[in-house]
Amino acid sequence: MTTRGATRCARSSDDGNAIVEFLAAAVLLLVPVVYLALVLGRIQAATFAAEGAAREAGRTAATASGPDDAARRATTSVGLALGDQGFDDVDPAGALTLTCSTVPCLQPGSDIVTVVTFDVDLPFVPEFVRGVVPLHVPVVARHIAPVDSFAERP
């Protein structure tokens, strides 16, 4: 009878190991998947922000009364579009590049090319790691906006 009792004790000490192993495996698999979803969501938001900013900057610049007004309007549009997607820390003037197809700018029938470029930092990365390895993704969007062919010359 003593052999039987020893067997029962050995079996009962193994109970519950499957739950612990499942939880450990779930955490090891779940954390990277959740982080990947966060990173992809942030990058997708950045591409939406850049596309919208470039499009609206081109539209507002093409309807401006002069080159200075076009730059001011385009910069304001970029700031609004980036802010809508949560990228308030990006400098709109530094992210925007305006190029005109004619000199002087805004001639009827010409085009305005707007390019919005900024870097998206990966979330939840400590500063000491950022100093060693660059952990950002560059996002670039380009839009060509036509100036109205029948518009008055500035």
C-alpha positions in Angstrom: 0.0 0.0 0.0 2.8 2.4 0.5 3.7 2.2 -3.2 0.2 3.3 -4.2 0.3 6.3 -1.9 3.6 7.4 -3.4 2.2 7.2 -6.9 -0.7 9.5 -5.9 1.6 12.1 -4.5 3.7 12.2 -7.6 0.6 12.7 -9.8 -0.9 15.4 -7.6 2.3 17.5 -7.7 2.0 17.6 -11.5 -1.5 19.1 -11.5 -1.8 22.7 -12.8 1.4 22.7 -14.9 -0.6 22.9 -18.1 -2.3 26.2 -17.0 1.1 27.7 -16.1 2.6 26.6 -19.4 -0.4 27.9 -21.3 -0.2 31.3 -19.6 3.6 31.6 -20.2 3.2 30.7 -23.9 0.2 33.1 -24.3 2.1 36.0 -22.8 5.2 35.3 -24.9 3.0 35.2 -28.1 0.5 37.8 -27.2 2.8 40.7 -26.3 4.7 40.8 -29.7 1.4 40.5 -31.6 -0.2 43.4 -29.6 2.9 45.5 -30.1 2.9 44.7 -33.9 -0.8 45.8 -34.0 0.1 49.1 -32.2 3.1 49.8 -34.5 1.1 49.1 -37.7 -1.8 51.2 -36.5 0.6 54.1 -35.8 2.2 53.8 -39.2 -1.2 53.6 -40.9 -2.3 56.8 -39.1 0.9 58.5 -40.2 0.3 57.6 -43.9 -3.3 58.8 -43.6 -2.1 62.1 -42.1 0.7 62.5 -44.7 -1.7 61.9 -47.6 -4.3 64.2 -46.3 -1.8 66.9 -45.5 -0.3 66.8 -49.0 -3.6 66.8 -50.7 -5.1 69.7 -48.6 -1.8 71.7 -48.8 -1.9 71.4 -52.6 -5.6 72.4 -52.8 -5.2 75.4 -50.6 -2.0 76.6 -52.2 -3.5 76.3 -55.7 -6.4 78.7 -54.7 -4.2 81.3 -53.0 -3.8 84.9 -54.2 0.0 84.8 -54.2 3.1 82.7 -53.4 3.3 84.0 -49.8 -0.4 83.3 -49.2 0.0 79.9 -50.8 2.9 78.9 -48.4 0.9 80.2 -45.4 -2.2 78.4 -46.3 -0.4 75.2 -47.2 1.5 75.1 -43.9 -1.8 75.7 -41.9 -3.4 72.9 -43.8 -0.6 70.5 -43.1 -0.7 71.4 -39.4 -4.5 70.7 -39.2 -4.2 67.4 -41.1 -1.3 66.1 -39.0 -3.1 67.2 -35.8 -6.3 65.4 -36.8 -4.3 62.1 -36.7 -2.5 62.8 -33.5 0.8 64.1 -34.9 0.8 67.4 -33.1 4.6 67.1 -32.4 5.5 67.3 -36.1 6.5 70.8 -37.4 4.2 71.6 -40.4 6.6 74.0 -42.0 9.5 71.5 -41.7 7.4 68.6 -43.0 6.1 70.5 -46.1 7.9 71.2 -49.4 6.1 73.3 -52.0 7.3 73.3 -55.6 5.7 75.2 -58.5 6.0 74.1 -62.1 6.3 77.7 -63.4 8.1 80.9 -62.3 6.5 83.0 -61.0 4.4 80.5 -59.1 0.6 80.1 -59.4 0.4 80.9 -63.1 -2.9 79.7 -64.7 -2.6 76.1 -65.9 0.5 75.4 -63.9 0.9 72.8 -61.2 1.9 72.9 -57.5 3.7 69.8 -56.1 3.3 69.3 -52.4 5.5 66.8 -50.5 4.9 66.0 -46.8 7.7 64.1 -45.1 8.2 63.2 -41.4 9.4 60.4 -39.2 7.1 58.2 -37.0 8.7 57.0 -33.8 7.9 53.5 -32.7 5.7 53.5 -29.6 6.9 52.4 -26.1 10.6 52.4 -27.0 12.7 53.8 -24.1 15.0 56.8 -24.8 18.2 54.9 -24.0 17.4 52.4 -26.8 16.6 55.3 -29.2 20.0 56.7 -28.7 21.7 53.5 -29.9 19.4 52.3 -32.6 17.2 54.7 -34.7 13.7 53.4 -34.2 11.5 55.5 -36.6 9.8 55.0 -39.9 9.9 57.8 -42.5 6.6 58.6 -44.1 6.4 60.5 -47.4 3.3 61.7 -49.4 3.2 63.6 -52.6 0.4 65.4 -54.3 0.1 67.5 -57.6 -2.5 70.2 -57.5 -3.4 72.0 -60.7 -3.9 75.8 -60.7 -7.1 76.8 -62.4 -6.5 77.6 -66.1 -9.0 80.5 -65.9 -7.7 82.0 -62.6 -6.5 85.6 -62.5 -2.8 86.0 -62.5 -1.3 87.0 -59.1 
